[in-house]
Amino acid sequence: IASKGLPVPDVLAALTIALEIAGGLAVIVGYHARLAALALAVFTVAAAVIFHNFWALPAAAQQVQQAMFMKNIAIAGGLLMVTAFGPGMWSIKR
């Protein structure tokens, strides 16, 4: 986080850990899963743009970062499916 020049890296790291754990658990059990999935999708796209900016790297480093970028976009797509369609029939909210 600090290597990308983001402010207060320790605080951002703690908030990231909290979002990923709480949001992930919320999606898994289906408690406010739509909101949690949306928050995780936004975070995942932001992380992809900030940390996997393959377009700004030399050609030798682009392939791995592009794969990581596309992985994050795919994960965000799955999270947006949960946002759109809900957590499913085994969720706590059912």
N, C-alpha and C positions, 0 to 999 in steps of 0.2 A: 504494500500500500504506500509506504514511504517512497519507494523507488519510482513510483508514478507521480510523485509530487502532490499527493492528496493531503489535505490538512489533518491534523490530529490523528495520525495513523493508529495509535493505540485505541482510541475511542471508536474509530471506524471498524477496527478489527473486532472489538467486543460487540458492537451493534450487528456486524455481519454474522458473527457466531450465534447471537441471540435470534436473529431473523431466520437463519437457516435451520436452527434446531426447533424453534417454536413453530415456524411456518411449515416445516417438513412434518412435524408431528400432527399439526392441525389438518394437513392434507391427508395424511395416512389414516387418521381416525374419523375424518369427516366433520370436524367441529369448525364452523366458519371456514370451510374449505375453499369456497369461492374467493373470499377476501384474501386468505392466505396464499392461494395459488396466484392471484393477481399481483400481490406484493412480491412474491418470489419471481414471477415472470418479469416484472419491471426491473427488479434487482439483477436478474440473470442477463437481460439485454444490456443493462448499464455496465455490468462487469465485463461482458464480451467486448463492448466498444472501448472501454478503458484499458483492459488488461490484455486483450488479444487483437490489437490493432495491426493486423498483418500487412495492411496497405502502406504502413509507414516504415516497414522493416526492409533490410536488404534481401535480395532474392533468396539467399541461402537460408534465411530464417523464416521465410514466409509460409512454407508448407505446413509446418507443425502448428504455427499460430493460426493459420486459416482453418485447420482441422478443429482446433479448440474453439475458435469463433463459431463455426458451424454447429459444433456439439452444443454450445450454449444456446444458439438460436433454436435448435431442435428441442432442447429441454424447455425453453420458454414456450414453444408451440404446444407441447404437452400440457404445460401448466395453464395455458390459455384455454385448452379444451376442458379442463376441470372448471375454470372460471365460467365458461359458457354453458356447460351441461350439468354441473354439480358434481358432488362427490360420489354418487352411486348409491345403490340400495343397501349397502352394509355400513353406511355412515352412522355416527351417533345422532345426527339430526333427523334421521328417518324415524 
